[in-house]
Amino acid sequence: MEKWKSDEIEMQYIDSHYPAADIGIVHLGLGAFHRAHQAVYIERNMARHGGGNWGICSANIRSNHQLVIQLRDAGMRYHVAEYRDSCDVTIRAVRSVREALYAGPDGPDLETLLRRLSQPQVRIVTLTVTEKGYHLSPGSGDLLVESPPIAHDIEHPHQPQTAPGIMVEALARRREAGTAPFTVLCCDNMPHNGQRTRRAVIELASHRDSRLATWIEQNVAFPSSMVDRIVPAMTSRDLARLSELGVDDPAAVVCEAFSQWVVEDNFPQGRPDWEQEGVQMVADVAPFETMKLRMLNGSHSLLAYLGALDAVDTVSDAMQKPAFTAMLKRYMLAEAAATLTMPEGADLATYADSLLARFANDSLRHRLQQIAMDGSQKLPQRWLQGALINLRADRDVSCTALGVAAWLRYTAGTDLHGHRHVVDDPIAERLASLHATHQQPQSLVAAFLAQSDVFAAELADYPHFSQAIVDAWQALETDGVSATLRRLS
């Protein structure tokens, strides 16, 4: 461990050295979050054990072949910069990813990945493929069998393109070989993410072979987990900042110092002793998962759509505006916290304060446009399920209604100042057609709420909720974001 200090920044550099480790984990989704979160926990575990059996083979299955090449060129070593604030950073060299593969539709490594997944020493598969990577309806949770990638995997099961398809093919190979199945650990922001992953895999397997589906149902563990660390997409500014600190690494990742991982302890084939690295191993992750989805992720989405409409670029920029801070605190305590049932000792007010402090970390340039992606997939679990609980109890949903109005307005493709932005969403074309067809707020809101794969039908039982969305839309258009937020508070 080395320390370096200047007038502007204090840096700690950690570079552990240990022998090459065997691969016991395969991860799907070699993105920034995985490299800054799960891979760091495994790095610390391997450093403590001097290697071990839990090295990672990490694969991209949709895009970013370049990252795989960069990691291979660097000898499977990259850096994570953990910022406590703009003046205090820990830089960690990470070697826990022992193999990097690109198994996208145009990639060379699909068969290599499937062979790796078939090896008995691989006992855990982890995933960060985003909500849309499971091809489940956000509303019902059903497998989207008519989705082109899923339809492809049903038609060509030995050449899968999706995460569920890859797991089904790998599990089929293990079953045929008499090899015990791996445990599947979802690390994406979905409620009951283990159960949802299980549903996707079993439903897809049933289209191939009912006996395989039954075998998976009876033998494969799908524990749920909750992950928490703010990891913005890397920018040229981030890379330049690291270069000034002596780190020239195109695969580097910047993140906050805070990190949390809560995992249901259900690993029939064994697992690392993660608790020694601070992982919370629990019997039921649901309370922690729901708390994070509604309070942290729900707040992020509020910032994303309201901030983007007001031409605010990053989370920390938004947190410089008192009206945004007041709105988030009201949402977290009056709306989100009211829907939660937490274990004894949990202090939601303290948690809310800690989130506000984390959001204000000016060392992270976490762009609102990044958070705004895939809103149709995220909003049911971040806002709408909680809104239904509050509506049934006749409680306030003003912040949620404002957030929905902001999302609707955001999907028009311009902010309130007329600047255009890309709407990155699986149903972006459908949403654009709704905007083209419905010119009046009342009609447009009704059309959006009729999208049953996003909005639960029960919401129609509460006409004051839809009216609150209409009123919020009109306030945003007439008065702007700042005035609307001030009126809310």
Solvent accessible surface area in square Angstrom, and as a share of the most:
residue,aa,sasa,rsa
1,M,157,0.70
2,E,118,0.53
3,K,143,0.61
4,W,113,0.40
5,K,150,0.64
6,S,44,0.29
7,D,155,0.80
8,E,140,0.63
9,I,22,0.11
10,E,70,0.31
11,M,17,0.08
12,Q,44,0.20
13,Y,41,0.16
14,I,31,0.16
15,D,35,0.18
16,S,29,0.19
17,H,147,0.65
18,Y,29,0.11
19,P,92,0.58
20,A,85,0.66
21,A,12,0.09
22,D,88,0.45
23,I,17,0.09
24,G,0,0.00
25,I,4,0.02
26,V,0,0.00
27,H,0,0.00
28,L,0,0.00
29,G,11,0.10
30,L,0,0.00
31,G,30,0.28
32,A,24,0.18
33,F,50,0.21
34,H,1,0.01
35,R,16,0.06
36,A,0,0.00
37,H,1,0.00
38,Q,4,0.02
39,A,0,0.00
40,V,3,0.02
41,Y,8,0.03
42,I,2,0.01
43,E,4,0.02
44,R,80,0.29
45,N,3,0.02
46,M,1,0.00
47,A,38,0.30
48,R,109,0.40
49,H,100,0.45
50,G,36,0.35
51,G,2,0.02
52,G,39,0.37
53,N,81,0.41
54,W,30,0.10
55,G,0,0.00
56,I,2,0.01
57,C,0,0.00
58,S,0,0.00
59,A,0,0.00
60,N,13,0.07
61,I,8,0.04
62,R,107,0.39
63,S,70,0.45
64,N,79,0.41
65,H,65,0.29
66,Q,104,0.46
67,L,8,0.04
68,V,0,0.00
69,I,68,0.35
70,Q,42,0.19
71,L,1,0.00
72,R,107,0.39
73,D,120,0.62
74,A,49,0.38
75,G,59,0.57
76,M,30,0.13
77,R,70,0.26
78,Y,1,0.00
79,H,18,0.08
80,V,0,0.00
81,A,1,0.01
82,E,14,0.06
83,Y,1,0.00
84,R,160,0.58
85,D,62,0.32
86,S,49,0.31
87,C,74,0.44
88,D,50,0.26
89,V,1,0.01
90,T,24,0.14
91,I,1,0.00
92,R,32,0.12
93,A,1,0.01
94,V,0,0.00
95,R,50,0.18
96,S,0,0.00
97,V,1,0.01
98,R,65,0.24
99,E,38,0.17
100,A,2,0.01
101,L,5,0.03
102,Y,10,0.04
103,A,4,0.03
104,G,4,0.04
105,P,93,0.59
106,D,122,0.63
107,G,21,0.20
108,P,94,0.59
109,D,15,0.08
110,L,26,0.13
111,E,70,0.31
112,T,43,0.25
113,L,0,0.00
114,L,0,0.00
115,R,128,0.47
116,R,48,0.17
117,L,0,0.00
118,S,29,0.19
119,Q,58,0.26
120,P,88,0.55
121,Q,89,0.39
122,V,0,0.00
123,R,69,0.25
124,I,0,0.00
125,V,0,0.00
126,T,4,0.02
127,L,0,0.00
128,T,23,0.13
129,V,5,0.03
130,T,55,0.32
131,E,16,0.07
132,K,62,0.26
133,G,3,0.03
134,Y,0,0.00
135,H,30,0.14
136,L,5,0.03
137,S,10,0.06
138,P,12,0.08
139,G,42,0.40
140,S,66,0.43
141,G,4,0.04
142,D,61,0.32
143,L,9,0.04
144,L,72,0.36
145,V,57,0.33
146,E,156,0.70
147,S,20,0.13
148,P,108,0.68
149,P,44,0.27
150,I,0,0.00
151,A,44,0.34
152,H,47,0.21
153,D,5,0.03
154,I,59,0.30
155,E,123,0.55
156,H,91,0.40
157,P,34,0.22
158,H,106,0.47
159,Q,105,0.47
160,P,3,0.02
161,Q,58,0.26
162,T,5,0.03
163,A,2,0.01
164,P,0,0.00
165,G,3,0.03
166,I,0,0.00
167,M,0,0.00
168,V,4,0.03
169,E,4,0.02
170,A,0,0.00
171,L,0,0.00
172,A,14,0.11
173,R,65,0.24
174,R,3,0.01
175,R,88,0.32
176,E,157,0.70
177,A,79,0.61
178,G,70,0.68
179,T,26,0.15
180,A,47,0.37
181,P,15,0.10
182,F,1,0.00
183,T,2,0.01
184,V,0,0.00
185,L,0,0.00
186,C,0,0.00
187,C,3,0.02
188,D,14,0.07
189,N,40,0.21
190,M,2,0.01
191,P,15,0.09
192,H,83,0.37
193,N,1,0.01
194,G,1,0.01
195,Q,120,0.53
196,R,42,0.15
197,T,1,0.00
198,R,86,0.31
199,R,97,0.35
200,A,0,0.00
201,V,0,0.00
202,I,26,0.13
203,E,49,0.22
204,L,7,0.04
205,A,0,0.00
206,S,58,0.38
207,H,96,0.43
208,R,77,0.28
209,D,36,0.19
210,S,80,0.52
211,R,168,0.61
212,L,3,0.02
213,A,8,0.06
214,T,61,0.36
215,W,50,0.17
216,I,0,0.00
217,E,86,0.39
218,Q,139,0.62
219,N,67,0.34
220,V,11,0.06
221,A,10,0.08
222,F,17,0.07
223,P,2,0.01
224,S,5,0.03
225,S,1,0.01
226,M,6,0.02
227,V,5,0.03
228,D,1,0.01
229,R,18,0.07
230,I,9,0.05
231,V,13,0.07
232,P,5,0.03
233,A,51,0.40
234,M,53,0.24
235,T,43,0.25
236,S,94,0.60
237,R,133,0.48
238,D,5,0.03
239,L,65,0.32
240,A,53,0.41
241,R,45,0.16
242,L,2,0.01
243,S,48,0.31
244,E,144,0.65
245,L,24,0.12
246,G,63,0.61
247,V,9,0.05
248,D,119,0.61
249,D,15,0.08
250,P,88,0.55
251,A,2,0.01
252,A,2,0.01
253,V,0,0.00
254,V,3,0.02
255,C,0,0.00
256,E,4,0.02
257,A,29,0.23
258,F,82,0.34
259,S,33,0.21
260,Q,34,0.15
261,W,2,0.01
262,V,0,0.00
263,V,0,0.00
264,E,35,0.16
265,D,76,0.39
266,N,74,0.38
267,F,21,0.09
268,P,83,0.52
269,Q,59,0.26
270,G,28,0.27
271,R,58,0.21
272,P,2,0.01
273,D,45,0.23
274,W,1,0.00
275,E,77,0.35
276,Q,114,0.51
277,E,13,0.06
278,G,54,0.52
279,V,5,0.03
280,Q,69,0.31
281,M,40,0.18
282,V,35,0.20
283,A,105,0.82
284,D,77,0.40
285,V,1,0.01
286,A,23,0.18
287,P,33,0.21
288,F,38,0.16
289,E,5,0.02
290,T,28,0.16
291,M,15,0.07
292,K,9,0.04
293,L,4,0.02
294,R,22,0.08
295,M,0,0.00
296,L,5,0.02
297,N,8,0.04
298,G,0,0.00
299,S,0,0.00
300,H,9,0.04
301,S,1,0.01
302,L,0,0.00
303,L,0,0.00
304,A,0,0.00
305,Y,1,0.00
306,L,0,0.00
307,G,0,0.00
308,A,15,0.11
309,L,0,0.00
310,D,31,0.16
311,A,59,0.46
312,V,17,0.10
313,D,61,0.31
314,T,0,0.00
315,V,6,0.03
316,S,6,0.04
317,D,46,0.24
318,A,0,0.00
319,M,18,0.08
320,Q,125,0.56
321,K,74,0.31
322,P,111,0.70
323,A,20,0.15
324,F,1,0.01
325,T,42,0.24
326,A,44,0.34
327,M,1,0.01
328,L,0,0.00
329,K,82,0.35
330,R,78,0.28
331,Y,5,0.02
332,M,0,0.00
333,L,66,0.33
334,A,47,0.36
335,E,2,0.01
336,A,4,0.03
337,A,17,0.13
338,A,41,0.32
339,T,17,0.10
340,L,24,0.12
341,T,123,0.71
342,M,39,0.17
343,P,60,0.37
344,E,182,0.82
345,G,76,0.73
346,A,49,0.38
347,D,83,0.43
348,L,33,0.16
349,A,53,0.41
350,T,81,0.47
351,Y,29,0.11
352,A,0,0.00
353,D,70,0.36
354,S,47,0.30
355,L,0,0.00
356,L,21,0.11
357,A,69,0.54
358,R,26,0.09
359,F,4,0.01
360,A,41,0.31
361,N,22,0.11
362,D,85,0.44
363,S,1,0.00
364,L,7,0.03
365,R,68,0.25
366,H,16,0.07
367,R,107,0.39
368,L,2,0.01
369,Q,49,0.22
370,Q,57,0.25
371,I,11,0.06
372,A,5,0.04
373,M,68,0.30
374,D,6,0.03
375,G,1,0.01
376,S,0,0.00
377,Q,19,0.09
378,K,22,0.09
379,L,0,0.00
380,P,5,0.03
381,Q,6,0.03
382,R,13,0.05
383,W,4,0.01
384,L,6,0.03
385,Q,67,0.30
386,G,6,0.06
387,A,1,0.01
388,L,17,0.08
389,I,58,0.29
390,N,2,0.01
391,L,7,0.04
392,R,138,0.50
393,A,50,0.39
394,D,128,0.66
395,R,93,0.34
396,D,57,0.30
397,V,11,0.06
398,S,37,0.24
399,C,0,0.00
400,T,4,0.02
401,A,2,0.01
402,L,5,0.03
403,G,0,0.00
404,V,0,0.00
405,A,0,0.00
406,A,0,0.00
407,W,4,0.01
408,L,0,0.00
409,R,26,0.09
410,Y,5,0.02
411,T,6,0.03
412,A,41,0.32
413,G,4,0.04
414,T,27,0.16
415,D,7,0.03
416,L,44,0.22
417,H,107,0.48
418,G,52,0.50
419,H,110,0.49
420,R,186,0.68
421,H,36,0.16
422,V,114,0.65
423,V,29,0.17
424,D,63,0.33
425,D,17,0.09
426,P,70,0.44
427,I,24,0.12
428,A,25,0.19
429,E,155,0.69
430,R,91,0.33
431,L,1,0.00
432,A,54,0.42
433,S,57,0.36
434,L,22,0.11
435,H,32,0.14
436,A,75,0.58
437,T,96,0.56
438,H,51,0.23
439,Q,134,0.59
440,Q,119,0.53
441,P,26,0.16
442,Q,103,0.46
443,S,46,0.30
444,L,5,0.03
445,V,1,0.01
446,A,61,0.47
447,A,12,0.10
448,F,1,0.00
449,L,34,0.17
450,A,75,0.58
451,Q,27,0.12
452,S,88,0.57
453,D,37,0.19
454,V,3,0.02
455,F,2,0.01
456,A,44,0.34
457,A,89,0.69
458,E,55,0.25
459,L,6,0.03
460,A,87,0.67
461,D,100,0.52
462,Y,40,0.15
463,P,95,0.60
464,H,104,0.47
465,F,1,0.00
466,S,29,0.19
467,Q,71,0.32
468,A,33,0.26
469,I,1,0.00
470,V,3,0.02
471,D,73,0.38
472,A,13,0.10
473,W,26,0.09
474,Q,85,0.38
475,A,19,0.15
476,L,2,0.01
477,E,82,0.37
478,T,110,0.64
479,D,62,0.32
480,G,22,0.21
481,V,1,0.01
482,S,42,0.27
483,A,27,0.21
484,T,11,0.06
485,L,1,0.00
486,R,150,0.55
487,R,149,0.54
488,L,32,0.16
489,S,89,0.57
